[in-house]
């Protein structure tokens, strides 16, 4: 059974840049884990059969949430990622209180609907918001990370959409619905 992923969708300029970096990984190291995932910031993962209830809650949240502005610090990686057993390359942000508040609101309104035995555990201080490029096999990691660092992006970007994906590992996530955040 799959899960629903609540995520923030990146502005087009940043999304296109992340896609180019994913293809750089593929050219250097071959297809790697998460290569085929769309650029996004995972906020919460929930297991529930009633997607309409999830949609209604996310729609209400998005109507009452101003678009977010995030500052990217640069590339980083999770060494020996627990989920993939590889090194996961990602873009890191400067700490943004609005982003943490957004996740807390999502958890508050969705956690009682979660039917999974193993709940999403990346919450509060355990949550490290990021944009994943790919999880790269250890023997191909050094060359890949070095090449990506040569062309990394930094700066402030806007996030103006929240999206619901349906995900069954190892397939790429399927977009269910996207909601615009309220204009500032």
N, C-alpha and C positions, 0 to 999 in steps of 0.2 A: 504494500500500500504506500502511496505517496504522501507527501506533506505539502502544506501551503507555506510559501516563503513570503514574508512581508518585507519589502525592500524599498530603498530610495533609488530612484532612477536619476542618472546623471544628465547634466545639460549636454546638448548635442556635441559641442566642441570637445569637451572632456571625454565623452563616450567614444567619439571617433578616434581620439588619441589612444585611449585604452585598447580599443580593437586593433589598432596598428601595432601596439606593443605585444598584444597576444599573438599576432601573426609573426612578429620578430622572434618570439619564443619558439613558435612552430618551426621557423626556418633554422634556428640554431640547435634546438633540442628535440625536434619532432613533436608530435601531438602529446600534450601533457594534461594532467588532471586539471579541470576547471577551464581549459582552453576554450571550450565551446559554450561557456556560460556568458550571458550578456553582462556588460559592465553595470554594477550596482553596489549598493551598500546593504548588506543583510541586517535587518533590524530584529526580526523575530521569526521563528519557525513554529508552526502549529499543525497538529494532526486533528482533523475534524472532517466529518463527511458533509456538513452543511456549509458549502462555500457561500451561499447567499447571506447567511448570518455574518460571516467574516466580511463579505463585501459591504454590507450595510454599515458595519462598525467602522471599517476603513474609510468609507465615503464620508461618514460623519466627522471622523478625525481630520480628514483632509480639508473639509470645509472650514474647520476651525483652527488650522495650523498655517502660519505664515511660511512662505518659502524660506529655506535655510541657505545660509552662506557658510561655506567651509573653506578653510585654508589648508592646502596640501603642503606637507613638510617635505615629502620626497619618498623615494623607494625604501622599503624595509623588507624583512622576511621573518616568517615563523620557521625556526630551525626544527627539523624533525617533527613536523606538524602531526599532532595526535590523530587527526582524521585521515591523513593521506600517507603518512610515514615518509614524506618527501619534504623539501623546503618550499614553503609557499611564499611567493613574491607578491607584494602588495604595496599600495600607496597608503601612507600614513597621514593623519590630519593633526593639526593643532587641536587641543581640547576645546570643544564647543559645548557649552552648557545646554543650548537649544536642542542639540542632537540627543544628548542624554535624556532631557525632558521628553522628547518625542518618543524615545524607546520606552520610558517609564509609563507614558500614557497608553501606548500600544499594549504593553504587558498588563496594565491595570484592566483594560477593557476586553482583552482576548484570552488571558490565561485561564479563566474559568471555563472556556470552551475547549481547552486543549484536552484531547482524549488519549494522548500518547503515554506510554509507560515511562519513557525516558524524556522528560521535558527539556526544552531548549535551555541550556545552562549558561549561555553567554549573556548574562544580564548584569546590570549595575556595574560594579567594579571589575567583573570578569569579562565584560564586553569591551572589545578592542575594535571600534568601528574602522573599517578599511575598505579599499577597493582591490579585490584580488585580480592579479594578472594570470597566474597559473601556479600550480604546485609542481615543481620541477624535480626530477630524479636527481639524487645527490651527486652522481658522477657527471651530470651535465649542468649542475647548478652554477658553479663558479664562472664559467664562460658566459652563461646566459645572463646572470645578474650583472656582471661587468659590462656587457654590451647594452643592457637596458639602462644602467646608470649613466652611460654616455649621452643618453637622450631622454633623461627624466624630466618630468614637468613639475613645476611648483606654482603656487599662487592661489588666489581666491576664486571659487566657483560657486554657482548657484545650484541648488537642488529644488526643483519645483513640482516633482511628481512622486507619488508613492504608488507602488505596483504590487500586485499579488501574482505570484508564480505558483504553478503546480510542479512539483519536483519528485521524480523517482530516480534515485541513483542507479546507474551512472549516466542516464540520459540528460540532455540539456534541459533546463527549466522551460516550461511553457507559460507564456503570459496569459493570465486569466482576465485581469482588468487593471487599468491604470487610472489614477485619480490625480487631478491637478491640485496642488496646495494653494491656499488662499494667497492672493497678491498682497504684498506689504502695503 
